Amino acid sequence: MHKSPADCASMTEIRVEIDRIDRALMALFRERWGYIGRAAEIKKPAGLKADIPARVDEVRLNARRSAEMAGLDPDFYEDIWARLIQHSIEHELNILGESGK
């Protein structure tokens, strides 16, 4: 069972909880990555490009709004999502055979 930040009385307890959250984030990123790969598989026969600017803008705005609603720095989290999106586009380009590699 995990502890809330207020319930942690030592740095050891804090570190245990941060490590738990980091593992959960990685599991979510792995799940997201599966959808990115599947999106590329669906895009290929549909003739869609990896980089769809309107969708990129939508995902970045979603990240910004989610950060704001969570009381987090929207600029920071939008920047993280911009990097995540770019990495995803590069992966899709590889699957679609458009990477030039």
RODO-2510 file (C-alpha; in nm, 4 decimals, decimal comma):
residues 101
     n   res          X          Y          Z
     1     m     0,0000     0,0000     0,0000
     2     h     0,1350     0,3390    -0,0888
     3     k     0,1650     0,6416     0,1357
     4     s     0,0594     0,9972     0,0660
     5     p     0,3344     1,2619     0,0777
     6     a     0,2024     1,3785     0,4161
     7     d     0,2256     1,0228     0,5529
     8     c     0,5952     0,9895     0,4680
     9     a     0,8194     1,0503     0,7682
    10     s     1,1601     0,9838     0,6121
    11     m     1,3522     1,0252     0,2886
    12     t     1,3513     0,6464     0,2540
    13     e     0,9715     0,6469     0,2500
    14     i     0,9666     0,9384     0,0033
    15     r     1,2093     0,7562    -0,2274
    16     v     1,0041     0,4359    -0,2136
    17     e     0,6951     0,6286    -0,3245
    18     i     0,8773     0,8200    -0,5983
    19     d     1,0220     0,4942    -0,7323
    20     r     0,6727     0,3380    -0,7264
    21     i     0,5309     0,6306    -0,9219
    22     d     0,8186     0,6187    -1,1713
    23     r     0,7500     0,2487    -1,2370
    24     a     0,3803     0,3278    -1,2881
    25     l     0,4670     0,6097    -1,5293
    26     m     0,6914     0,3763    -1,7291
    27     a     0,4108     0,1215    -1,7499
    28     l     0,1799     0,3933    -1,8825
    29     f     0,4427     0,5104    -2,1323
    30     r     0,4846     0,1484    -2,2478
    31     e     0,1086     0,1229    -2,2971
    32     r     0,1038     0,4549    -2,4854
    33     w     0,3930     0,3347    -2,7035
    34     g     0,1861     0,0332    -2,8055
    35     y    -0,0869     0,2662    -2,9304
    36     i     0,1696     0,4733    -3,1215
    37     g     0,2898     0,1631    -3,3049
    38     r    -0,0646     0,0535    -3,3783
    39     a    -0,1519     0,4016    -3,5044
    40     a     0,1308     0,3773    -3,7571
    41     e     0,0064     0,0360    -3,8709
    42     i    -0,3401     0,1823    -3,9262
    43     k    -0,2074     0,4989    -4,0925
    44     k    -0,0009     0,3134    -4,3523
    45     p    -0,2843     0,1534    -4,5534
    46     a    -0,4988     0,4629    -4,4988
    47     g    -0,2303     0,6797    -4,6594
    48     l    -0,1996     0,9018    -4,3529
    49     k     0,1220     1,0764    -4,2561
    50     a     0,2983     1,0257    -3,9241
    51     d     0,2933     1,3969    -3,8503
    52     i    -0,0585     1,5389    -3,8509
    53     p    -0,0137     1,9004    -3,7324
    54     a    -0,3722     1,9478    -3,6126
    55     r    -0,3428     1,6371    -3,3939
    56     v    -0,0012     1,7448    -3,2644
    57     d    -0,1511     2,0796    -3,1626
    58     e    -0,4464     1,9045    -2,9986
    59     v    -0,2261     1,6709    -2,7926
    60     r    -0,0013     1,9582    -2,6806
    61     l    -0,3045     2,1665    -2,5804
    62     n    -0,4497     1,8661    -2,3940
    63     a    -0,1228     1,8303    -2,2011
    64     r    -0,1198     2,2010    -2,1196
    65     r    -0,4803     2,1980    -1,9994
    66     s    -0,4288     1,8814    -1,7959
    67     a    -0,1250     2,0354    -1,6282
    68     e    -0,3169     2,3524    -1,5488
    69     m    -0,6072     2,1551    -1,4020
    70     a    -0,3611     1,9561    -1,1882
    71     g    -0,1950     2,2728    -1,0606
    72     l     0,1277     2,1980    -1,2472
    73     d     0,3452     2,4218    -1,4646
    74     p     0,1764     2,4074    -1,8085
    75     d     0,4863     2,5269    -1,9971
    76     f     0,7013     2,2523    -1,8494
    77     y     0,4538     1,9727    -1,9195
    78     e     0,3728     2,0977    -2,2676
    79     d     0,7466     2,0860    -2,3370
    80     i     0,7662     1,7270    -2,2113
    81     w     0,4723     1,6361    -2,4339
    82     a     0,6312     1,8101    -2,7328
    83     r     0,9334     1,5832    -2,6913
    84     l     0,7100     1,2796    -2,6430
    85     i     0,5153     1,3673    -2,9574
    86     q     0,8323     1,4183    -3,1631
    87     h     0,9704     1,0834    -3,0484
    88     s     0,6383     0,9193    -3,1386
    89     i     0,6377     1,0786    -3,4839
    90     e     0,9915     0,9529    -3,5461
    91     h     0,8829     0,6023    -3,4458
    92     e     0,5825     0,6201    -3,6791
    93     l     0,8049     0,7451    -3,9612
    94     n     1,0226     0,4356    -3,9167
    95     i     0,7200     0,2060    -3,9290
    96     l     0,5798     0,3897    -4,2318
    97     g     0,9158     0,3685    -4,4077
    98     e     0,9445     0,7468    -4,4297
    99     s     1,2343     0,8034    -4,1914
   100     g     1,5095     0,8174    -4,4505
   101     k     1,7140     0,5762    -4,2391
***
